[in-house]
Amino acid sequence: EWGEFSFKSIFNKIAQGRRLKKDDQISGSIPFVMAGTTNSGVVNYISNPVASFPNNSITIDIFGNTFYRDYSFGAGDDTGVYWNTKKKYSSSTMKFFSIAMSKAVYGKFDYGKKLRSSKSLDFKMQLPTKNGKIDYEFMETFIADLEIERFHKIESHLTKIGLDDYHLSKQEKQRDR
């Protein structure tokens, strides 16, 4: 079963990034997110003293491009950031939320009609339910299955092109668990 849930019922923190023109960006190590799909919206790495958004959050830009972030970052004013400080969602749950949010805003925004996070509080996304409550177990399993399937496709492709003697680093092995 599926139910409708508003963005504000899932996230207790919804904020818009701040304007930082390209000419004012100082090179550094903070990923800076703006509107766009190239490099998941990361346009630069900066050292400017901008608001830092937490890892395990979701960004939606003014066009509805939605990405899960598993790292801390800064964001421009064309990007809304969604997270929760009271409930710790797993990365798999957040990835599922990002898919559901993307579907909720798909095709509704463009240059003439830009999305602002302050206007998205009451947007609804479809989530799986069990006994009238969000089914987190289903979401975890669904995302895990997608990730395993993706890994096997990559592994198969590498074998087909003769790159089957690769070795995963310790970090890569940990990330796949």
Secondary structure, DSSP 4 states (H G I P E B T S, - for coil): -EEEEEHHHH-SEEEE-----GGGPPEEEEEEE-SSSGGGGEEEEE-S-PPPBPSSEEEEETT--EEEESS-BEE-TTEEEEE-SSS---HHHHHHHHHHHHHHHTTS-BTTB---GGG-TT-EEEEEEETTEE-HHHHHHHHHHHHHHHHHHHHHHHHHTT-TT----HHHHHHT-
